[in-house]
């Protein structure tokens, strides 16, 4: 099949790649015809938004 690490794009995250927004872009519909939401809070609990030094990152060792 000639599949290698570079065969398919990396869609993790959403800063460098479309990630979730491949489908959750407000332009795709589910099989009932309802638009798939692009509201991040549907799947995520946003703990720190637009904070310059969020304490949550330090708590999990990322800062």
PQR file of N, CA, C, O and H, with PARSE charges and radii, in Angstrom:
ATOM      1  N   UNK A   1       0.816  -1.202   0.000 -0.4000 1.5000
ATOM      2  CA  UNK A   1       0.000   0.000   0.000 -0.0000 2.0000
ATOM      3  C   UNK A   1       0.857   1.262   0.000  0.5500 1.7000
ATOM      4  O   UNK A   1       0.357   2.356  -0.260 -0.5500 1.4000
ATOM      5  N   UNK A   2       2.133   1.110   0.289 -0.4000 1.5000
ATOM      6  CA  UNK A   2       3.081   2.224   0.255 -0.0000 2.0000
ATOM      7  C   UNK A   2       2.691   3.371   1.186  0.5500 1.7000
ATOM      8  O   UNK A   2       2.868   4.541   0.845 -0.5500 1.4000
ATOM      9  H   UNK A   2       2.540   0.222   0.500  0.4000 1.0000
ATOM     10  N   UNK A   3       2.163   3.034   2.355 -0.4000 1.5000
ATOM     11  CA  UNK A   3       1.796   4.053   3.344 -0.0000 2.0000
ATOM     12  C   UNK A   3       2.998   4.309   4.235  0.5500 1.7000
ATOM     13  O   UNK A   3       3.591   3.374   4.773 -0.5500 1.4000
ATOM     14  H   UNK A   3       2.019   2.084   2.632  0.4000 1.0000
ATOM     15  N   UNK A   4       3.357   5.583   4.393 -0.4000 1.5000
ATOM     16  CA  UNK A   4       4.462   5.970   5.269 -0.0000 2.0000
ATOM     17  C   UNK A   4       3.957   7.034   6.236  0.5500 1.7000
ATOM     18  O   UNK A   4       2.798   7.443   6.164 -0.5500 1.4000
ATOM     19  H   UNK A   4       2.875   6.343   3.956  0.4000 1.0000
ATOM     20  N   UNK A   5       4.835   7.489   7.153 -0.4000 1.5000
ATOM     21  CA  UNK A   5       4.443   8.518   8.129 -0.0000 2.0000
ATOM     22  C   UNK A   5       3.962   9.787   7.439  0.5500 1.7000
ATOM     23  O   UNK A   5       3.124  10.495   7.997 -0.5500 1.4000
ATOM     24  H   UNK A   5       5.776   7.157   7.211  0.4000 1.0000
ATOM     25  N   UNK A   6       4.455  10.098   6.260 -0.4000 1.5000
ATOM     26  CA  UNK A   6       4.081  11.323   5.579 -0.0000 2.0000
ATOM     27  C   UNK A   6       2.930  11.178   4.605  0.5500 1.7000
ATOM     28  O   UNK A   6       2.570  12.146   3.935 -0.5500 1.4000
ATOM     29  H   UNK A   6       5.136   9.523   5.807  0.4000 1.0000
ATOM     30  N   UNK A   7       2.337   9.985   4.506 -0.4000 1.5000
ATOM     31  CA  UNK A   7       1.270   9.752   3.539 -0.0000 2.0000
ATOM     32  C   UNK A   7       0.035  10.595   3.830  0.5500 1.7000
ATOM     33  O   UNK A   7      -0.544  11.193   2.923 -0.5500 1.4000
ATOM     34  H   UNK A   7       2.629   9.199   5.050  0.4000 1.0000
ATOM     35  N   UNK A   8      -0.361  10.638   5.091 -0.4000 1.5000
ATOM     36  CA  UNK A   8      -1.563  11.386   5.480 -0.0000 2.0000
ATOM     37  C   UNK A   8      -1.165  12.583   6.339  0.5500 1.7000
ATOM     38  O   UNK A   8      -0.202  12.495   7.101 -0.5500 1.4000
ATOM     39  H   UNK A   8       0.110  10.152   5.827  0.4000 1.0000
ATOM     40  N   UNK A   9      -1.883  13.692   6.232 -0.4000 1.5000
ATOM     41  CA  UNK A   9      -1.522  14.872   7.025 -0.0000 2.0000
ATOM     42  C   UNK A   9      -1.762  14.633   8.516  0.5500 1.7000
ATOM     43  O   UNK A   9      -2.612  13.830   8.901 -0.5500 1.4000
ATOM     44  H   UNK A   9      -2.666  13.763   5.614  0.4000 1.0000
ATOM     45  N   UNK A  10      -1.009  15.333   9.334 -0.4000 1.5000
ATOM     46  CA  UNK A  10      -1.193  15.302  10.774 -0.0000 2.0000
ATOM     47  C   UNK A  10      -2.337  16.266  11.086  0.5500 1.7000
ATOM     48  O   UNK A  10      -2.220  17.465  10.832 -0.5500 1.4000
ATOM     49  H   UNK A  10      -0.319  15.986   9.021  0.4000 1.0000
ATOM     50  N   UNK A  11      -3.419  15.763  11.623 -0.4000 1.5000
ATOM     51  CA  UNK A  11      -4.560  16.615  11.938 -0.0000 2.0000
ATOM     52  C   UNK A  11      -4.775  16.783  13.431  0.5500 1.7000
ATOM     53  O   UNK A  11      -5.879  17.091  13.879 -0.5500 1.4000
ATOM     54  H   UNK A  11      -3.513  14.789  11.829  0.4000 1.0000
ATOM     55  N   UNK A  12      -3.702  16.578  14.208 -0.4000 1.5000
ATOM     56  CA  UNK A  12      -3.804  16.813  15.642 -0.0000 2.0000
ATOM     57  C   UNK A  12      -3.787  18.318  15.908  0.5500 1.7000
ATOM     58  O   UNK A  12      -3.094  19.075  15.229 -0.5500 1.4000
ATOM     59  H   UNK A  12      -2.805  16.327  13.844  0.4000 1.0000
ATOM     60  N   UNK A  13      -4.549  18.727  16.891 -0.4000 1.5000
ATOM     61  CA  UNK A  13      -4.571  20.138  17.243 -0.0000 2.0000
ATOM     62  C   UNK A  13      -5.352  20.954  16.251  0.5500 1.7000
ATOM     63  O   UNK A  13      -6.063  20.415  15.403 -0.5500 1.4000
ATOM     64  H   UNK A  13      -5.112  18.112  17.443  0.4000 1.0000
ATOM     65  N   UNK A  14      -5.218  22.254  16.360 -0.4000 1.5000
ATOM     66  CA  UNK A  14      -5.920  23.113  15.413 -0.0000 2.0000
ATOM     67  C   UNK A  14      -5.156  24.385  15.095  0.5500 1.7000
ATOM     68  O   UNK A  14      -5.654  25.225  14.344 -0.5500 1.4000
ATOM     69  H   UNK A  14      -4.640  22.692  17.048  0.4000 1.0000
ATOM     70  N   UNK A  15      -3.972  24.550  15.639 -0.4000 1.5000
ATOM     71  CA  UNK A  15      -3.195  25.746  15.316 -0.0000 2.0000
ATOM     72  C   UNK A  15      -2.462  25.615  13.991  0.5500 1.7000
ATOM     73  O   UNK A  15      -2.439  26.553  13.195 -0.5500 1.4000
ATOM     74  H   UNK A  15      -3.567  23.868  16.248  0.4000 1.0000
ATOM     75  N   UNK A  16      -1.861  24.450  13.752 -0.4000 1.5000
ATOM     76  CA  UNK A  16      -1.107  24.242  12.513 -0.0000 2.0000
ATOM     77  C   UNK A  16      -1.858  23.404  11.495  0.5500 1.7000
ATOM     78  O   UNK A  16      -1.518  23.413  10.312 -0.5500 1.4000
ATOM     79  H   UNK A  16      -1.880  23.688  14.399  0.4000 1.0000
ATOM     80  N   UNK A  17      -2.873  22.681  11.941 -0.4000 1.5000
ATOM     81  CA  UNK A  17      -3.624  21.764  11.092 -0.0000 2.0000
ATOM     82  C   UNK A  17      -5.108  21.953  11.357  0.5500 1.7000
ATOM     83  O   UNK A  17      -5.467  22.475  12.413 -0.5500 1.4000
ATOM     84  H   UNK A  17      -3.150  22.673  12.902  0.4000 1.0000
ATOM     85  N   UNK A  18      -5.984  21.552  10.447 -0.4000 1.5000
ATOM     86  CA  UNK A  18      -7.422  21.775  10.653 -0.0000 2.0000
ATOM     87  C   UNK A  18      -8.018  20.993  11.814  0.5500 1.7000
ATOM     88  O   UNK A  18      -9.015  21.420  12.396 -0.5500 1.4000
ATOM     89  H   UNK A  18      -5.692  21.127   9.590  0.4000 1.0000
ATOM     90  N   UNK A  19      -7.422  19.848  12.161 -0.4000 1.5000
ATOM     91  CA  UNK A  19      -7.919  19.075  13.304 -0.0000 2.0000
ATOM     92  C   UNK A  19      -9.428  18.924  13.294  0.5500 1.7000
ATOM     93  O   UNK A  19     -10.006  18.520  12.286 -0.5500 1.4000
ATOM     94  H   UNK A  19      -6.613  19.501  11.688  0.4000 1.0000
ATOM     95  N   UNK A  20     -10.063  19.241  14.396 -0.4000 1.5000
ATOM     96  CA  UNK A  20     -11.518  19.106  14.535 -0.0000 2.0000
ATOM     97  C   UNK A  20     -12.274  19.881  13.466  0.5500 1.7000
ATOM     98  O   UNK A  20     -13.353  19.477  13.033 -0.5500 1.4000
ATOM     99  H   UNK A  20      -9.593  19.570  15.215  0.4000 1.0000
ATOM    100  N   UNK A  21     -11.690  21.005  13.046 -0.4000 1.5000
ATOM    101  CA  UNK A  21     -12.393  21.880  12.119 -0.0000 2.0000
ATOM    102  C   UNK A  21     -12.476  21.332  10.699  0.5500 1.7000
ATOM    103  O   UNK A  21     -13.035  21.982   9.816 -0.5500 1.4000
ATOM    104  H   UNK A  21     -10.814  21.333  13.398  0.4000 1.0000
ATOM    105  N   UNK A  22     -11.920  20.135  10.473 -0.4000 1.5000
ATOM    106  CA  UNK A  22     -12.154  19.482   9.184 -0.0000 2.0000
ATOM    107  C   UNK A  22     -13.650  19.242   9.018  0.5500 1.7000
ATOM    108  O   UNK A  22     -14.183  19.377   7.917 -0.5500 1.4000
ATOM    109  H   UNK A  22     -11.466  19.608  11.191  0.4000 1.0000
ATOM    110  N   UNK A  23     -14.327  18.888  10.102 -0.4000 1.5000
ATOM    111  CA  UNK A  23     -15.773  18.626  10.060 -0.0000 2.0000
ATOM    112  C   UNK A  23     -16.566  19.639  10.873  0.5500 1.7000
ATOM    113  O   UNK A  23     -17.696  19.975  10.517 -0.5500 1.4000
ATOM    114  H   UNK A  23     -13.894  18.778  10.997  0.4000 1.0000
ATOM    115  N   UNK A  24     -15.983  20.127  11.961 -0.4000 1.5000
ATOM    116  CA  UNK A  24     -16.677  21.077  12.841 -0.0000 2.0000
ATOM    117  C   UNK A  24     -16.406  22.506  12.388  0.5500 1.7000
ATOM    118  O   UNK A  24     -15.912  23.329  13.160 -0.5500 1.4000
ATOM    119  H   UNK A  24     -15.066  19.855  12.250  0.4000 1.0000
ATOM    120  N   UNK A  25     -16.730  22.792  11.145 -0.4000 1.5000
ATOM    121  CA  UNK A  25     -16.462  24.114  10.585 -0.0000 2.0000
ATOM    122  C   UNK A  25     -17.729  24.893  10.274  0.5500 1.7000
ATOM    123  O   UNK A  25     -17.669  25.967   9.674 -0.5500 1.4000
ATOM    124  H   UNK A  25     -17.132  22.124  10.518  0.4000 1.0000
ATOM    125  N   UNK A  26     -18.876  24.357  10.678 -0.4000 1.5000
ATOM    126  CA  UNK A  26     -20.143  25.030  10.398 -0.0000 2.0000
ATOM    127  C   UNK A  26     -20.655  24.786   8.994  0.5500 1.7000
ATOM    128  O   UNK A  26     -21.723  25.282   8.635 -0.5500 1.4000
ATOM    129  H   UNK A  26     -18.925  23.485  11.165  0.4000 1.0000
ATOM    130  N   UNK A  27     -19.911  24.026   8.182 -0.4000 1.5000
ATOM    131  CA  UNK A  27     -20.302  23.767   6.802 -0.0000 2.0000
ATOM    132  C   UNK A  27     -20.647  22.310   6.528  0.5500 1.7000
ATOM    133  O   UNK A  27     -21.020  21.962   5.408 -0.5500 1.4000
ATOM    134  H   UNK A  27     -19.044  23.623   8.474  0.4000 1.0000
ATOM    135  N   UNK A  28     -20.526  21.451   7.543 -0.4000 1.5000
ATOM    136  CA  UNK A  28     -20.820  20.029   7.369 -0.0000 2.0000
ATOM    137  C   UNK A  28     -22.085  19.667   8.137  0.5500 1.7000
ATOM    138  O   UNK A  28     -22.379  20.246   9.183 -0.5500 1.4000
ATOM    139  H   UNK A  28     -20.223  21.733   8.453  0.4000 1.0000
ATOM    140  N   UNK A  29     -22.826  18.706   7.605 -0.4000 1.5000
ATOM    141  CA  UNK A  29     -24.077  18.287   8.225 -0.0000 2.0000
ATOM    142  C   UNK A  29     -24.000  16.820   8.628  0.5500 1.7000
ATOM    143  O   UNK A  29     -23.277  16.029   8.022 -0.5500 1.4000
ATOM    144  H   UNK A  29     -22.587  18.235   6.756  0.4000 1.0000
ATOM    145  N   UNK A  30     -24.774  16.469   9.685 -0.4000 1.5000
ATOM    146  CA  UNK A  30     -24.868  15.055  10.054 -0.0000 2.0000
ATOM    147  C   UNK A  30     -25.881  14.381   9.133  0.5500 1.7000
ATOM    148  O   UNK A  30     -26.438  15.028   8.246 -0.5500 1.4000
ATOM    149  H   UNK A  30     -25.361  17.112  10.177  0.4000 1.0000
ATOM    150  N   UNK A  31     -26.120  13.095   9.336 -0.4000 1.5000
ATOM    151  CA  UNK A  31     -26.990  12.373   8.405 -0.0000 2.0000
ATOM    152  C   UNK A  31     -28.452  12.793   8.493  0.5500 1.7000
ATOM    153  O   UNK A  31     -29.246  12.435   7.623 -0.5500 1.4000
ATOM    154  H   UNK A  31     -25.667  12.569  10.057  0.4000 1.0000
ATOM    155  N   UNK A  32     -28.824  13.550   9.534 -0.4000 1.5000
ATOM    156  CA  UNK A  32     -30.199  14.067   9.608 -0.0000 2.0000
ATOM    157  C   UNK A  32     -30.325  15.423   8.939  0.5500 1.7000
ATOM    158  O   UNK A  32     -31.426  15.959   8.812 -0.5500 1.4000
ATOM    159  H   UNK A  32     -28.180  13.840  10.240  0.4000 1.0000
ATOM    160  N   UNK A  33     -29.179  15.989   8.504 -0.4000 1.5000
ATOM    161  CA  UNK A  33     -29.189  17.290   7.856 -0.0000 2.0000
ATOM    162  C   UNK A  33     -28.846  18.441   8.782  0.5500 1.7000
ATOM    163  O   UNK A  33     -28.731  19.583   8.337 -0.5500 1.4000
ATOM    164  H   UNK A  33     -28.285  15.554   8.607  0.4000 1.0000
ATOM    165  N   UNK A  34     -28.679  18.150  10.088 -0.4000 1.5000
ATOM    166  CA  UNK A  34     -28.344  19.195  11.053 -0.0000 2.0000
ATOM    167  C   UNK A  34     -26.858  19.549  10.926  0.5500 1.7000
ATOM    168  O   UNK A  34     -26.015  18.662  10.801 -0.5500 1.4000
ATOM    169  H   UNK A  34     -28.773  17.223  10.450  0.4000 1.0000
ATOM    170  N   UNK A  35     -26.544  20.845  10.957 -0.4000 1.5000
ATOM    171  CA  UNK A  35     -25.162  21.303  10.855 -0.0000 2.0000
ATOM    172  C   UNK A  35     -24.373  20.861  12.082  0.5500 1.7000
ATOM    173  O   UNK A  35     -24.819  21.039  13.215 -0.5500 1.4000
ATOM    174  H   UNK A  35     -27.229  21.566  11.059  0.4000 1.0000
ATOM    175  N   UNK A  36     -23.197  20.285  11.847 -0.4000 1.5000
ATOM    176  CA  UNK A  36     -22.317  19.878  12.939 -0.0000 2.0000
ATOM    177  C   UNK A  36     -21.766  21.152  13.579  0.5500 1.7000
ATOM    178  O   UNK A  36     -21.187  22.000  12.899 -0.5500 1.4000
ATOM    179  H   UNK A  36     -22.834  20.141  10.926  0.4000 1.0000
ATOM    180  N   UNK A  37     -21.950  21.273  14.875 -0.4000 1.5000
ATOM    181  CA  UNK A  37     -21.569  22.503  15.566 -0.0000 2.0000
ATOM    182  C   UNK A  37     -20.071  22.758  15.531  0.5500 1.7000
ATOM    183  O   UNK A  37     -19.275  21.822  15.464 -0.5500 1.4000
ATOM    184  H   UNK A  37     -22.420  20.585  15.428  0.4000 1.0000
ATOM    185  N   UNK A  38     -19.693  24.025  15.575 -0.4000 1.5000
ATOM    186  CA  UNK A  38     -18.284  24.393  15.692 -0.0000 2.0000
ATOM    187  C   UNK A  38     -18.016  25.057  17.043  0.5500 1.7000
ATOM    188  O   UNK A  38     -17.033  25.779  17.211 -0.5500 1.4000
ATOM    189  H   UNK A  38     -20.339  24.786  15.629  0.4000 1.0000
ATOM    190  N   UNK A  39     -18.909  24.802  18.003 -0.4000 1.5000
ATOM    191  CA  UNK A  39     -18.754  25.311  19.359 -0.0000 2.0000
ATOM    192  C   UNK A  39     -17.822  24.387  20.132  0.5500 1.7000
ATOM    193  O   UNK A  39     -18.185  23.246  20.421 -0.5500 1.4000
ATOM    194  H   UNK A  39     -19.708  24.215  17.867  0.4000 1.0000
ATOM    195  N   UNK A  40     -16.643  24.856  20.467 -0.4000 1.5000
ATOM    196  CA  UNK A  40     -15.635  24.025  21.140 -0.0000 2.0000
ATOM    197  C   UNK A  40     -16.130  23.486  22.474  0.5500 1.7000
ATOM    198  O   UNK A  40     -15.730  22.396  22.882 -0.5500 1.4000
ATOM    199  H   UNK A  40     -16.348  25.782  20.233  0.4000 1.0000
ATOM    200  N   UNK A  41     -16.996  24.230  23.162 -0.4000 1.5000
ATOM    201  CA  UNK A  41     -17.455  23.793  24.480 -0.0000 2.0000
ATOM    202  C   UNK A  41     -18.396  22.592  24.405  0.5500 1.7000
ATOM    203  O   UNK A  41     -18.781  22.047  25.439 -0.5500 1.4000
ATOM    204  H   UNK A  41     -17.321  25.116  22.830  0.4000 1.0000
ATOM    205  N   UNK A  42     -18.765  22.179  23.210 -0.4000 1.5000
ATOM    206  CA  UNK A  42     -19.557  20.962  23.055 -0.0000 2.0000
ATOM    207  C   UNK A  42     -18.749  19.746  23.509  0.5500 1.7000
ATOM    208  O   UNK A  42     -19.296  18.823  24.114 -0.5500 1.4000
ATOM    209  H   UNK A  42     -18.452  22.622  22.370  0.4000 1.0000
ATOM    210  N   UNK A  43     -17.451  19.747  23.218 -0.4000 1.5000
ATOM    211  CA  UNK A  43     -16.585  18.614  23.558 -0.0000 2.0000
ATOM    212  C   UNK A  43     -15.544  18.934  24.622  0.5500 1.7000
ATOM    213  O   UNK A  43     -15.017  18.021  25.258 -0.5500 1.4000
ATOM    214  H   UNK A  43     -17.007  20.496  22.727  0.4000 1.0000
ATOM    215  N   UNK A  44     -15.238  20.207  24.827 -0.4000 1.5000
ATOM    216  CA  UNK A  44     -14.154  20.609  25.723 -0.0000 2.0000
ATOM    217  C   UNK A  44     -14.658  21.515  26.831  0.5500 1.7000
ATOM    218  O   UNK A  44     -15.584  22.300  26.629 -0.5500 1.4000
ATOM    219  H   UNK A  44     -15.666  20.949  24.310  0.4000 1.0000
ATOM    220  N   UNK A  45     -14.042  21.403  28.008 -0.4000 1.5000
ATOM    221  CA  UNK A  45     -14.235  22.366  29.086 -0.0000 2.0000
ATOM    222  C   UNK A  45     -13.050  23.314  29.020  0.5500 1.7000
ATOM    223  O   UNK A  45     -11.930  22.938  29.364 -0.5500 1.4000
ATOM    224  H   UNK A  45     -13.289  20.766  28.172  0.4000 1.0000
ATOM    225  N   UNK A  46     -13.294  24.539  28.579 -0.4000 1.5000
ATOM    226  CA  UNK A  46     -12.211  25.501  28.400 -0.0000 2.0000
ATOM    227  C   UNK A  46     -11.852  26.116  29.748  0.5500 1.7000
ATOM    228  O   UNK A  46     -12.643  26.854  30.335 -0.5500 1.4000
ATOM    229  H   UNK A  46     -14.205  24.844  28.300  0.4000 1.0000
ATOM    230  N   UNK A  47     -10.659  25.806  30.231 -0.4000 1.5000
ATOM    231  CA  UNK A  47     -10.238  26.258  31.550 -0.0000 2.0000
ATOM    232  C   UNK A  47      -9.488  27.583  31.522  0.5500 1.7000
ATOM    233  O   UNK A  47      -9.569  28.360  32.473 -0.5500 1.4000
ATOM    234  H   UNK A  47     -10.016  25.207  29.755  0.4000 1.0000
ATOM    235  N   UNK A  48      -8.769  27.844  30.455 -0.4000 1.5000
ATOM    236  CA  UNK A  48      -7.986  29.075  30.366 -0.0000 2.0000
ATOM    237  C   UNK A  48      -8.036  29.573  28.934  0.5500 1.7000
ATOM    238  O   UNK A  48      -7.514  28.926  28.025 -0.5500 1.4000
ATOM    239  H   UNK A  48      -8.704  27.213  29.682  0.4000 1.0000
ATOM    240  N   UNK A  49      -8.655  30.704  28.736 -0.4000 1.5000
ATOM    241  CA  UNK A  49      -8.773  31.279  27.405 -0.0000 2.0000
ATOM    242  C   UNK A  49      -8.174  32.676  27.427  0.5500 1.7000
ATOM    243  O   UNK A  49      -8.546  33.508  28.254 -0.5500 1.4000
ATOM    244  H   UNK A  49      -9.079  31.229  29.474  0.4000 1.0000
ATOM    245  N   UNK A  50      -7.250  32.925  26.516 -0.4000 1.5000
ATOM    246  CA  UNK A  50      -6.594  34.232  26.392 -0.0000 2.0000
ATOM    247  C   UNK A  50      -5.862  34.670  27.650  0.5500 1.7000
ATOM    248  O   UNK A  50      -5.703  35.870  27.876 -0.5500 1.4000
ATOM    249  H   UNK A  50      -6.948  32.249  25.844  0.4000 1.0000
ATOM    250  N   UNK A  51      -5.405  33.720  28.486 -0.4000 1.5000
ATOM    251  CA  UNK A  51      -4.593  34.064  29.650 -0.0000 2.0000
ATOM    252  C   UNK A  51      -3.128  33.984  29.254  0.5500 1.7000
ATOM    253  O   UNK A  51      -2.726  33.073  28.531 -0.5500 1.4000
ATOM    254  H   UNK A  51      -5.534  32.746  28.303  0.4000 1.0000
ATOM    255  N   UNK A  52      -2.330  34.930  29.723 -0.4000 1.5000
ATOM    256  CA  UNK A  52      -0.914  34.935  29.360 -0.0000 2.0000
ATOM    257  C   UNK A  52      -0.118  33.896  30.135  0.5500 1.7000
ATOM    258  O   UNK A  52       0.893  33.406  29.632 -0.5500 1.4000
ATOM    259  H   UNK A  52      -2.656  35.670  30.311  0.4000 1.0000
ATOM    260  N   UNK A  53      -0.542  33.548  31.339 -0.4000 1.5000
ATOM    261  CA  UNK A  53       0.192  32.590  32.161 -0.0000 2.0000
ATOM    262  C   UNK A  53      -0.809  31.725  32.936  0.5500 1.7000
ATOM    263  O   UNK A  53      -0.916  31.854  34.156 -0.5500 1.4000
ATOM    264  H   UNK A  53      -1.364  33.946  31.748  0.4000 1.0000
ATOM    265  N   UNK A  54      -1.543  30.844  32.239 -0.4000 1.5000
ATOM    266  CA  UNK A  54      -2.575  30.064  32.931 -0.0000 2.0000
ATOM    267  C   UNK A  54      -1.989  29.076  33.930  0.5500 1.7000
ATOM    268  O   UNK A  54      -1.082  28.313  33.596 -0.5500 1.4000
ATOM    269  H   UNK A  54      -1.456  30.740  31.248  0.4000 1.0000
ATOM    270  N   UNK A  55      -2.506  29.090  35.154 -0.4000 1.5000
ATOM    271  CA  UNK A  55      -2.005  28.205  36.210 -0.0000 2.0000
ATOM    272  C   UNK A  55      -2.274  26.742  35.885  0.5500 1.7000
ATOM    273  O   UNK A  55      -1.598  25.868  36.427 -0.5500 1.4000
ATOM    274  H   UNK A  55      -3.242  29.710  35.425  0.4000 1.0000
ATOM    275  N   UNK A  56      -3.242  26.447  35.016 -0.4000 1.5000
ATOM    276  CA  UNK A  56      -3.550  25.060  34.658 -0.0000 2.0000
ATOM    277  C   UNK A  56      -2.380  24.411  33.930  0.5500 1.7000
ATOM    278  O   UNK A  56      -2.137  23.218  34.112 -0.5500 1.4000
ATOM    279  H   UNK A  56      -3.791  27.157  34.576  0.4000 1.0000
ATOM    280  N   UNK A  57      -1.645  25.166  33.108 -0.4000 1.5000
ATOM    281  CA  UNK A  57      -0.498  24.598  32.397 -0.0000 2.0000
ATOM    282  C   UNK A  57       0.604  24.231  33.365  0.5500 1.7000
ATOM    283  O   UNK A  57       1.245  23.191  33.212 -0.5500 1.4000
ATOM    284  H   UNK A  57      -1.842  26.136  32.960  0.4000 1.0000
ATOM    285  N   UNK A  58       0.835  25.074  34.366 -0.4000 1.5000
ATOM    286  CA  UNK A  58       1.854  24.761  35.376 -0.0000 2.0000
ATOM    287  C   UNK A  58       1.439  23.546  36.197  0.5500 1.7000
ATOM    288  O   UNK A  58       2.281  22.725  36.559 -0.5500 1.4000
ATOM    289  H   UNK A  58       0.314  25.919  34.491  0.4000 1.0000
ATOM    290  N   UNK A  59       0.164  23.429  36.489 -0.4000 1.5000
ATOM    291  CA  UNK A  59      -0.335  22.326  37.307 -0.0000 2.0000
ATOM    292  C   UNK A  59      -0.126  20.971  36.641  0.5500 1.7000
ATOM    293  O   UNK A  59       0.060  19.966  37.327 -0.5500 1.4000
ATOM    294  H   UNK A  59      -0.520  24.096  36.194  0.4000 1.0000
ATOM    295  N   UNK A  60      -0.155  20.935  35.314 -0.4000 1.5000
ATOM    296  CA  UNK A  60       0.042  19.665  34.619 -0.0000 2.0000
ATOM    297  C   UNK A  60       1.446  19.523  34.038  0.5500 1.7000
ATOM    298  O   UNK A  60       1.725  18.594  33.280 -0.5500 1.4000
ATOM    299  H   UNK A  60      -0.305  21.751  34.757  0.4000 1.0000
ATOM    300  N   UNK A  61       2.331  20.463  34.406 -0.4000 1.5000
ATOM    301  CA  UNK A  61       3.730  20.361  34.023 -0.0000 2.0000
ATOM    302  C   UNK A  61       4.067  20.798  32.623  0.5500 1.7000
ATOM    303  O   UNK A  61       5.100  20.394  32.090 -0.5500 1.4000
ATOM    304  H   UNK A  61       2.104  21.218  35.022  0.4000 1.0000
ATOM    305  N   UNK A  62       3.233  21.609  32.008 -0.4000 1.5000
ATOM    306  CA  UNK A  62       3.509  22.069  30.646 -0.0000 2.0000
ATOM    307  C   UNK A  62       4.104  23.478  30.599  0.5500 1.7000
ATOM    308  O   UNK A  62       4.357  24.014  29.521 -0.5500 1.4000
ATOM    309  H   UNK A  62       2.394  21.937  32.441  0.4000 1.0000
ATOM    310  N   UNK A  63       4.323  24.061  31.752 -0.4000 1.5000
ATOM    311  CA  UNK A  63       4.859  25.424  31.758 -0.0000 2.0000
ATOM    312  C   UNK A  63       5.835  25.588  32.878  0.5500 1.7000
ATOM    313  O   UNK A  63       6.398  26.669  33.053 -0.5500 1.4000
ATOM    314  H   UNK A  63       4.117  23.625  32.628  0.4000 1.0000
TER
END
